[in-house]
Amino acid sequence: MATGEVPQAALDACMRGADEFQDATPGTSVANGAECSGPNWVLTMGTGAYTSKCTVTGSGKIVSMDPV
């Protein structure tokens, strides 16, 4: 996992986005993995029993949020 390299704005956006996407209590989602994909980051987000994939720019703009 390379979450130490992920810009904080991107990490924060995906944590908030995954909470909303899974209709979870704010602060529930955590990043379980990250990889750089061109200009964006792809984060695997864990929200309770659910997993989603968050594609986000380094500045924190979510490109897509998809169930896994």
Secondary structure, 3 states (H helix, E strand, C coil): CCHHHCCHHHHHHHHHHHHHHCCCCCCCCEEEEEEEECCEEEEEEEECCEEEEEEEECCCCEEEEEEC
